């Protein structure tokens, strides 16, 4: 590898890479946007490109002002949930079965309602009941929370408060904790 790196994918002027994850032909990809939309499609619907500097294919069609906040691979385990966390501290977990498999490149479906109460979506990713998550805010506060403490709800809902924020504090990230890495 060169000291300056290698081109892995050609990006347009306004594009940015948000993630790279390994996947198999029997898994599904789910993309979530900051306006609450989500799309789920089969990895076998993706083309394999011969060149590293190709542009790739569209995953989700975005509206003006919207952008992708998360890329996840679903293993299609029946115990798997999708956790969505908003910038105003609300969230919910939803069975991955509620996210139907569609063709890539569509507008997506509602993953969590984007409202003045909720704000934009900070993060969305697959979890299991026994997992724990870490949420951090723009004021430097970090909390650890068990997924089983978060209510299960349908896709087209606002969720419940999972972190109490003060003033202009906002959630900036939420991640699943992998204790095997520590």
C-alpha positions in Angstrom: 0.0 0.0 0.0 1.3 3.4 -0.9 2.0 6.0 1.9 -0.8 8.1 0.4 -3.2 5.2 0.4 -5.3 3.7 -2.4 -8.6 4.7 -3.9 -11.2 2.3 -2.7 -14.2 4.0 -4.3 -14.8 7.1 -6.4 -16.9 9.7 -4.6 -18.8 12.7 -6.1 -18.1 16.2 -4.9 -20.9 16.1 -2.2 -20.5 12.4 -1.3 -18.8 11.1 1.8 -18.1 7.6 3.0 -20.0 6.7 6.2 -18.9 3.1 6.6 -17.5 -0.1 5.3 -18.7 -3.5 6.6 -18.2 -7.1 5.5 -21.3 -8.9 4.4 -22.4 -12.2 2.8 -24.9 -12.9 0.0 -27.4 -14.1 2.6 -27.4 -11.0 4.7 -29.3 -7.7 4.2 -28.1 -4.1 4.3 -30.1 -1.4 6.1 -29.4 2.3 5.6 -30.9 5.0 7.9 -31.1 8.7 7.3 -31.2 11.7 9.7 -34.8 12.5 8.7 -36.0 9.1 9.9 -36.2 7.1 6.7 -34.7 3.5 6.4 -34.3 1.1 3.5 -33.5 -2.6 3.7 -32.2 -4.6 0.7 -30.4 -7.8 0.0 -26.7 -7.7 -0.4 -27.0 -10.0 -3.4 -28.7 -7.0 -5.1 -25.4 -5.1 -5.1 -23.1 -5.5 -8.1 -19.5 -6.6 -7.7 -17.3 -4.0 -9.5 -14.0 -4.9 -11.2 -12.5 -1.6 -10.5 -11.7 0.1 -7.2 -12.4 3.6 -8.6 -16.0 2.9 -9.6 -18.8 5.1 -8.3 -20.9 2.2 -7.0 -24.8 2.0 -7.0 -27.4 4.0 -5.2 -28.5 2.6 -1.9 -31.3 5.1 -1.0 -32.8 8.1 -2.8 -32.4 11.1 -0.4 -34.6 14.2 -0.2 -33.1 17.7 0.0 -31.3 18.2 3.4 -31.3 14.5 4.2 -28.2 12.3 4.6 -27.4 8.7 5.6 -26.4 8.4 9.2 -25.9 4.6 9.4 -25.1 1.5 7.5 -25.7 -1.8 9.1 -25.7 -5.5 8.1 -28.6 -7.6 9.3 -27.9 -11.3 9.9 -31.7 -12.1 9.8 -31.6 -13.5 13.3 -35.2 -13.6 14.7 -33.9 -12.0 17.9 -32.4 -9.0 16.2 -33.9 -5.5 16.7 -33.1 -2.1 15.0 -32.4 0.6 17.6 -33.0 4.2 16.6 -31.7 7.1 18.7 -32.6 10.8 18.1 -30.6 13.9 18.8 -33.2 15.0 21.5 -32.6 11.8 23.5 -35.6 9.7 22.4 -35.3 6.2 21.0 -36.9 2.8 20.5 -36.1 -0.7 19.3 -38.1 -2.3 16.6 -38.1 -5.9 15.3 -36.1 -6.2 12.1 -39.1 -8.0 10.6 -40.9 -4.6 10.6 -38.4 -3.4 8.0 -39.5 -5.1 4.7 -36.9 -6.0 2.2 -37.2 -3.8 -0.9 -35.1 -3.0 -4.0 -32.1 -0.7 -3.3 -32.4 2.9 -4.6 -35.9 3.6 -3.3 -37.0 6.4 -0.9 -37.2 4.1 2.1 -39.8 3.8 4.8 -40.2 5.4 8.2 -37.8 4.0 10.7 -38.6 6.5 13.5 -40.7 9.6 13.3 -38.6 12.8 12.8 -40.5 15.5 14.8 -39.8 18.7 16.7 -39.9 16.6 19.9 -37.5 13.9 18.6 -35.3 16.0 16.4 -33.2 14.4 13.7 -31.9 10.8 14.0 -28.4 10.5 15.5 -27.9 6.8 15.0 -29.6 3.5 14.0 -28.2 0.0 14.3 -29.0 -3.7 15.0 -29.0 -4.8 18.6 -30.1 -7.8 20.7 -31.9 -7.7 24.1 -28.7 -8.6 26.0 -26.6 -5.8 24.4 -25.6 -2.5 26.0 -25.2 0.8 24.2 -23.2 4.0 24.8 -24.7 7.4 24.1 -22.6 10.6 23.9 -23.7 14.2 23.7 -22.3 17.4 22.3 -21.5 18.5 25.9 -19.2 15.6 26.5 -21.6 13.5 28.6 -21.6 9.7 28.0 -24.1 7.2 29.4 -24.2 3.4 29.2 -27.6 1.8 28.9 -28.9 -1.8 28.6 -31.0 -2.4 25.4 -33.6 -4.3 27.4 -34.4 -1.1 29.2 -35.6 0.5 26.0 -39.2 0.0 24.9 -40.0 -2.1 21.8 -42.2 -0.2 19.4 -43.3 -0.2 15.8 -41.5 1.6 13.0 -44.0 4.5 12.6 -43.7 5.8 16.2 -41.7 8.5 18.1 -40.1 6.3 20.8 -39.5 7.1 24.4 -37.0 9.3 26.3 -33.8 7.3 26.9 -31.5 10.1 28.0 -32.5 13.4 29.7 -30.8 16.4 28.1 -30.3 19.9 29.4 -30.5 23.2 27.5 -29.1 22.9 24.0 -27.5 19.5 24.6 -27.9 17.1 21.8 -27.1 13.4 21.3 -24.3 13.1 18.7 -23.6 9.4 18.7 -24.9 6.1 20.0 -23.0 2.8 19.5 -23.3 -0.8 20.6 -20.7 -1.8 23.2 -18.7 -4.8 22.4 -17.1 -5.9 25.7 -15.0 -8.5 23.8 -12.9 -5.6 22.4 -11.9 -4.3 25.9 
